[in-house]
Amino acid sequence: MKVTDLMTHDVRACTIHDSLNAAARIMWDHDCGCAPVVDEHGKLAGIVTDRDICMAAYTQGLPLEAIPVERVMSPRVISCARGDELDTAHRLMRTHEIHRLPVADSRGRLVGILSLSDVVNHSCADSAAPDAVEIAATISAIRRRRKPAELAASVSSNGDVAPARESTKAPKKAPARRRKQG
């Protein structure tokens, strides 16, 4: 089966100059977790996820309207072609631990998006669909739990160092001071 058979053809994208508010609106209106980012020629320039938006709001302390997509998008986009086999899409998702693959034409223009949900939904509806083992392996690879050391040392897709995770231990109480009697 080919990527074009399962991908969403009518994909909504934002531009590098849009605000995160515009990207969030696309995700809300179209019930999706990411928005591909295109340049003025319609070429794939990046991708922004709902998580990118949340973390930008948290770390920058600005309203979403004041943060341009270009500042937080991931400019390194893993994509595939509409003629690629589904096995190729699975391999890319596993290797790069991603849920969604923008689909681009030979000129780099966005033509669709393939999500792991598209593959799973098709598999549930069609008994001749790709093997459940293949889907399970992909889900397992992209949902791998990271160790705390990996999280603390991670760098966001826009190059900023991720904020350190706060300790879950309760702070130690200061020893009580004794009053002098006398």
LUMFI-588707 format. One line per field, with one value per residue (C-alpha): x, y, z; residue number from 1. Coordinates in Angstrom, 3 decimals. Example, Ala and Ser with C-alpha at 12.3 -4.5 7.8 and 13.67 -1.06 7.14 Angstrom:
BEGIN
c1 <- [12.300 13.670] .
c2 <- [-4.500 -1.060] .
c3 <- [7.800 7.140] .
num <- [1 2] .
// end
This chain:
BEGIN
c1 <- [0.000 1.176 1.259 -1.171 -3.814 -4.018 -2.709 -4.882 -4.929 -6.691 -4.049 -3.997 -0.668 0.555 3.356 6.606 5.238 1.993 1.612 1.367 -2.228 -2.915 -1.213 -3.223 -6.423 -5.614 -5.083 -8.308 -10.466 -9.155 -8.683 -5.004 -1.843 0.453 0.527 3.040 4.748 5.259 7.178 5.754 6.100 4.210 7.389 7.631 9.706 9.009 6.447 4.915 3.141 0.681 3.498 5.764 3.040 2.514 6.223 6.717 3.888 5.419 9.055 8.520 5.674 4.136 0.676 0.535 -0.313 3.111 5.182 5.906 5.724 9.235 10.639 9.399 8.849 11.130 12.919 14.221 11.197 11.095 8.777 7.916 6.539 3.022 4.387 6.337 5.285 3.709 6.719 8.878 6.546 6.682 10.486 10.681 8.255 10.180 13.622 12.701 10.120 7.361 3.590 3.085 4.813 4.207 4.010 5.824 6.064 9.348 9.646 9.238 5.674 3.261 0.651 -0.620 0.165 0.193 -0.389 -0.012 -3.726 -4.469 -2.624 -4.259 -7.768 -7.291 -5.948 -8.993 -11.375 -9.600 -8.564 -6.116 -4.385 -0.776 0.138 -0.735 2.802 4.165 1.851 2.657 6.396 5.969 3.879 6.382 9.288 7.694 6.321 9.583 9.954 12.980 15.136 15.262 18.862 17.766 14.969 17.197 19.808 17.366 17.394 14.188 13.731 14.371 17.780 16.848 17.831 14.753 13.942 15.190 12.504 11.570 12.218 9.255 10.818 9.419 11.865 13.669 12.371 14.757 15.579 13.497 15.375 15.410 14.581 16.961 15.395 16.355] .
c2 <- [0.000 3.517 6.589 8.378 5.730 6.677 10.229 13.251 15.165 18.297 19.295 22.735 24.486 27.727 29.976 30.830 34.328 33.222 33.420 30.362 31.418 30.832 27.425 26.478 27.552 25.207 22.328 23.094 23.571 20.430 18.168 17.506 17.664 19.459 21.946 21.760 25.080 26.327 29.213 31.774 29.250 26.463 24.501 22.597 24.724 23.082 21.568 22.800 20.550 21.159 20.341 22.963 25.551 24.570 24.596 27.965 29.475 28.027 28.971 32.365 33.686 35.543 35.359 32.976 35.900 37.420 34.328 33.659 30.055 30.349 30.774 27.407 25.192 22.310 23.259 19.702 17.965 14.264 13.775 11.198 11.108 10.107 7.192 5.720 2.359 2.260 0.237 3.288 5.504 3.046 2.993 6.799 7.088 4.491 5.865 9.462 8.685 10.733 10.289 12.265 12.534 15.478 14.340 16.482 16.422 16.388 20.190 20.046 21.395 20.055 17.705 15.857 14.337 10.753 10.092 6.907 7.282 7.089 3.770 2.368 3.429 1.818 -1.344 -1.642 -1.193 -3.529 -7.065 -7.064 -3.943 -3.932 -6.373 -5.393 -6.344 -3.610 -1.019 -2.144 -1.893 1.655 2.731 1.170 2.978 6.434 6.106 4.969 6.413 8.585 8.361 11.447 12.098 12.212 14.630 16.967 17.021 17.363 20.338 21.563 21.522 25.262 24.937 26.110 23.987 22.437 23.659 21.384 19.246 20.175 17.640 15.682 15.353 17.548 20.216 19.460 21.287 23.581 22.376 24.089 26.688 26.318 29.265 30.134 30.029 32.531] .
c3 <- [0.000 -0.805 1.450 -0.898 -0.158 3.529 3.852 4.523 1.253 2.497 5.039 6.664 7.095 8.582 7.403 9.124 9.772 11.448 15.205 17.435 17.983 14.265 14.430 17.516 15.746 12.833 15.257 17.144 14.038 12.305 15.348 14.755 16.856 14.448 11.633 8.814 8.182 4.640 3.143 0.705 -2.173 -0.409 0.295 3.531 5.924 9.270 11.554 14.795 17.273 20.055 22.478 20.855 21.423 25.069 25.850 24.109 26.151 29.326 28.680 27.018 29.138 26.206 24.656 21.689 19.417 20.213 19.342 15.654 14.447 13.039 16.573 17.848 14.809 14.078 10.856 10.404 8.953 8.274 5.318 2.714 -0.825 -1.757 -3.794 -0.859 0.536 4.011 5.188 4.452 6.490 9.413 9.272 9.276 12.196 14.201 13.436 14.228 16.952 15.319 14.928 11.750 8.391 6.086 2.477 -0.089 -3.871 -5.794 -5.425 -1.636 -1.661 0.927 -0.581 2.492 5.845 7.096 10.764 12.716 13.496 9.750 9.583 12.727 11.656 8.255 9.820 12.084 9.127 6.699 7.615 4.680 6.025 7.287 9.993 13.557 14.573 12.294 13.839 17.378 16.678 15.386 18.369 20.742 19.086 19.141 22.664 24.228 27.717 28.096 31.202 33.460 32.389 28.742 29.561 31.552 28.807 25.933 23.652 22.056 18.310 18.154 19.795 23.279 26.213 27.715 31.225 33.979 35.524 39.048 41.728 42.993 46.454 49.158 50.341 53.565 56.587 58.336 61.843 64.498 66.502 70.236 72.357 75.081 78.460 80.952] .
num <- [1 2 3 4 5 6 7 8 9 10 11 12 13 14 15 16 17 18 19 20 21 22 23 24 25 26 27 28 29 30 31 32 33 34 35 36 37 38 39 40 41 42 43 44 45 46 47 48 49 50 51 52 53 54 55 56 57 58 59 60 61 62 63 64 65 66 67 68 69 70 71 72 73 74 75 76 77 78 79 80 81 82 83 84 85 86 87 88 89 90 91 92 93 94 95 96 97 98 99 100 101 102 103 104 105 106 107 108 109 110 111 112 113 114 115 116 117 118 119 120 121 122 123 124 125 126 127 128 129 130 131 132 133 134 135 136 137 138 139 140 141 142 143 144 145 146 147 148 149 150 151 152 153 154 155 156 157 158 159 160 161 162 163 164 165 166 167 168 169 170 171 172 173 174 175 176 177 178 179 180 181 182] .
// end
